[in-house]
Amino acid sequence: MRRSYKFLLICAFIITCVPYVFVSIFAETAVKAKNSQLLKQQPAAVMVQVAQVKTANLPKQVAALGSLTSRQKVTISSEVAGRVDKIFFKNGQEVGKSMPIVQLDNTKASADYESAVTALQLSRSNLARVQALPVGTISQQDVEKLQAQVKSDEASVKSAQATLNQKEITAPFTGVLGSFQVNVGDYVSAGQSIVNLVNSEQLQVDYNISEDNIPEIKVGQ
């Protein structure tokens, strides 16, 4: 009778404990599975580069919109009237200082210059011939007239030379030509604009900045 009772107690204990054991095993398995899933979801390790902290001056920059202009710019025009005979350059080409840009018709100016040179040569020859004569052969008044004629002819040559030079329009400085406003065969008046000339080697930038930055602006920056 006692053996039967013990056997029943053991069976009752087993029946009571087994569910708890299964529950514990199941719970532990579930926790391990969840932890494994969390580990898989974690991001991969990232390599980090470490540097030593140092003190330094950080430059302050101010962005501003500006326009680029030339410090030397001129409008080429003719000093005298005339018809355009030659144009030596094209739009946008670079020209050197004193190089001819436009040639006006100089047929009459060349003829006037040659005539003035011939007259000067004649007056000088007459003066030299008189001065070679013995003293008293010709009056001093006539000599002075010949001398005055020479000076007048010299002035005429200079005037004719200047007019002839004005027929050739040259560059006052080295630069880049703009767009020509005349063509070969056009008649230009004195002072009429022909083309713009810009010195591209000397440029400046004009821009606006905030008033808050003005105290920080210094020459040489």
C-alpha positions as CSV (number, residue, x, y, z in Angstrom):
1,M,0.0,0.0,0.0
2,R,2.9,2.3,0.8
3,R,4.6,1.6,-2.4
4,S,1.5,2.4,-4.4
5,Y,1.2,5.7,-2.5
6,K,4.9,6.6,-3.2
7,F,4.5,5.7,-6.8
8,L,1.5,8.0,-7.1
9,L,3.3,10.8,-5.4
10,I,6.2,10.5,-7.9
11,C,3.9,10.4,-10.8
12,A,2.1,13.5,-9.5
13,F,5.4,15.3,-9.1
14,I,6.5,14.5,-12.6
15,I,3.2,15.5,-14.0
16,T,3.4,18.8,-12.1
17,C,7.1,19.7,-13.0
18,V,7.3,18.6,-16.6
19,P,5.2,21.5,-18.0
20,Y,7.4,24.0,-16.1
21,V,10.5,22.4,-17.5
22,F,9.2,22.7,-21.1
23,V,8.1,26.2,-20.5
24,S,11.5,27.2,-19.2
25,I,13.3,25.5,-22.1
26,F,10.9,27.2,-24.6
27,A,11.4,30.6,-23.0
28,E,15.2,30.3,-23.0
29,T,15.2,29.2,-26.7
30,A,12.9,32.2,-27.6
31,V,15.2,34.6,-25.8
32,K,18.3,33.3,-27.5
33,A,16.5,33.5,-30.9
34,K,15.5,37.1,-30.2
35,N,19.0,38.1,-29.1
36,S,20.4,36.5,-32.2
37,Q,18.0,38.4,-34.4
38,L,18.9,41.7,-32.6
39,L,22.6,41.1,-33.2
40,K,22.0,40.6,-36.9
41,Q,20.0,43.8,-37.1
42,Q,22.8,45.9,-35.5
43,P,24.8,48.0,-38.1
44,A,28.3,47.0,-39.0
45,A,31.2,48.6,-37.2
46,V,32.6,51.8,-38.8
47,M,36.3,52.6,-38.9
48,V,37.0,55.9,-37.2
49,Q,40.2,58.0,-37.8
50,V,41.4,59.9,-34.8
51,A,43.4,63.1,-35.1
52,Q,45.0,65.4,-32.6
53,V,43.2,68.7,-32.0
54,K,45.2,71.8,-33.0
55,T,44.5,75.5,-32.8
56,A,44.6,77.6,-36.0
57,N,43.2,80.8,-37.5
58,L,40.3,80.1,-39.9
59,P,40.1,82.6,-42.7
60,K,36.8,84.3,-43.1
61,Q,35.5,84.5,-46.7
62,V,32.8,86.7,-48.1
63,A,31.1,85.8,-51.4
64,A,30.2,88.8,-53.6
65,L,29.2,89.1,-57.2
66,G,31.3,91.6,-59.2
67,S,32.0,92.8,-62.7
68,L,35.4,92.8,-64.4
69,T,36.4,96.0,-66.1
70,S,39.5,97.4,-67.7
71,R,41.4,100.3,-66.0
72,Q,42.4,101.6,-69.5
73,K,39.8,101.9,-72.1
74,V,39.4,104.3,-75.1
75,T,37.2,104.8,-78.1
76,I,39.3,105.1,-81.2
77,S,38.1,107.9,-83.5
78,S,39.4,109.9,-86.5
79,E,40.9,113.4,-86.0
80,V,40.1,114.3,-89.6
81,A,37.4,113.4,-92.1
82,G,38.0,110.9,-94.8
83,R,37.0,107.7,-96.5
84,V,38.2,104.3,-95.0
85,D,40.8,102.8,-97.3
86,K,42.1,99.9,-95.2
87,I,41.3,98.1,-91.9
88,F,44.3,96.2,-90.6
89,F,42.6,94.1,-87.9
90,K,39.4,92.2,-87.2
91,N,37.0,92.3,-84.3
92,G,38.5,91.0,-81.0
93,Q,42.1,90.9,-82.2
94,E,45.0,92.2,-80.1
95,V,46.9,95.2,-81.3
96,G,50.3,96.6,-80.2
97,K,51.0,100.2,-79.2
98,S,51.4,102.6,-82.2
99,M,50.3,99.9,-84.7
100,P,48.0,101.2,-87.5
101,I,44.4,100.2,-87.1
102,V,42.6,102.0,-89.9
103,Q,44.0,103.8,-92.9
104,L,42.0,106.7,-94.4
105,D,42.4,107.6,-98.1
106,N,45.5,109.8,-98.1
107,T,45.8,110.5,-101.8
108,K,45.3,114.3,-101.5
109,A,47.2,114.5,-98.2
110,S,50.2,112.7,-99.7
111,A,50.2,115.1,-102.7
112,D,50.0,118.1,-100.5
113,Y,52.9,116.9,-98.5
114,E,55.0,116.2,-101.5
115,S,54.2,119.7,-102.8
116,A,55.2,121.3,-99.5
117,V,58.5,119.4,-99.5
118,T,59.2,120.5,-103.0
119,A,58.5,124.2,-102.2
120,L,60.8,124.0,-99.1
121,Q,63.6,122.5,-101.2
122,L,63.2,125.3,-103.7
123,S,63.2,128.1,-101.1
124,R,66.2,126.6,-99.3
125,S,68.1,126.4,-102.7
126,N,67.3,130.1,-103.4
127,L,68.5,131.2,-100.0
128,A,71.7,129.2,-100.3
129,R,72.4,130.6,-103.8
130,V,71.9,134.2,-102.5
131,Q,74.0,133.6,-99.4
132,A,76.8,132.4,-101.7
133,L,76.9,135.7,-103.6
134,P,79.5,138.4,-102.7
135,V,78.4,140.8,-100.0
136,G,76.4,143.7,-101.4
137,T,75.2,141.9,-104.5
138,I,71.7,141.6,-103.0
139,S,70.1,143.7,-100.3
140,Q,69.6,142.5,-96.8
141,Q,65.9,142.9,-97.2
142,D,65.8,140.4,-100.0
143,V,67.8,138.0,-98.0
144,E,65.4,138.3,-95.1
145,K,62.5,137.6,-97.5
146,L,64.1,134.4,-98.6
147,Q,64.8,133.4,-95.1
148,A,61.1,134.1,-94.2
149,Q,60.0,132.0,-97.2
150,V,62.1,129.1,-96.0
151,K,60.5,129.3,-92.5
152,S,57.0,129.4,-94.1
153,D,57.7,126.4,-96.3
154,E,59.1,124.5,-93.3
155,A,55.8,125.2,-91.4
156,S,53.8,124.1,-94.5
157,V,55.8,120.8,-94.5
158,K,55.1,120.2,-90.9
159,S,51.4,120.9,-91.4
160,A,51.1,118.7,-94.4
161,Q,53.0,115.9,-92.5
162,A,50.6,116.2,-89.6
163,T,47.6,116.0,-91.9
164,L,49.1,112.9,-93.6
165,N,49.8,111.3,-90.3
166,Q,46.2,111.8,-89.2
167,K,45.0,109.7,-92.1
168,E,46.6,106.7,-90.4
169,I,44.8,105.9,-87.1
170,T,47.0,104.0,-84.7
171,A,46.6,102.3,-81.3
172,P,47.5,104.6,-78.3
173,F,48.4,101.5,-76.2
174,T,48.5,97.7,-76.4
175,G,45.1,96.1,-76.0
176,V,42.2,94.2,-77.5
177,L,39.9,95.7,-80.2
178,G,36.1,95.6,-79.8
179,S,33.7,95.5,-82.7
180,F,34.4,97.9,-85.6
181,Q,31.7,100.4,-86.3
182,V,32.9,101.2,-89.8
183,N,33.8,99.2,-93.0
184,V,36.2,99.8,-95.9
185,G,34.7,102.5,-98.1
186,D,32.7,104.2,-95.4
187,Y,33.1,108.0,-95.0
188,V,33.9,109.0,-91.4
189,S,33.7,112.5,-89.9
190,A,36.2,114.0,-87.6
191,G,35.6,112.7,-84.1
192,Q,33.4,109.8,-85.3
193,S,33.8,106.6,-83.2
194,I,35.5,103.7,-85.1
195,V,36.3,101.0,-82.5
196,N,36.9,100.5,-78.8
197,L,40.3,99.5,-77.5
198,V,40.6,97.8,-74.0
199,N,43.8,97.0,-72.1
200,S,43.2,93.4,-71.0
201,E,46.4,93.3,-68.9
202,Q,45.2,95.9,-66.4
203,L,41.8,94.8,-65.1
204,Q,39.8,95.6,-61.9
205,V,36.8,94.0,-60.3
206,D,33.9,96.1,-59.0
207,Y,31.7,94.4,-56.4
208,N,29.4,95.2,-53.5
209,I,29.7,93.8,-50.0
210,S,27.6,94.2,-46.8
211,E,28.3,97.1,-44.5
212,D,28.9,94.6,-41.7
213,N,32.0,93.4,-43.6
214,I,33.5,96.8,-44.4
215,P,35.5,97.2,-41.1
216,E,37.2,93.8,-41.8
217,I,38.4,94.8,-45.3
218,K,42.0,96.0,-45.5
219,V,44.4,96.9,-48.3
220,G,46.4,93.9,-49.5
221,Q,43.8,91.2,-48.7
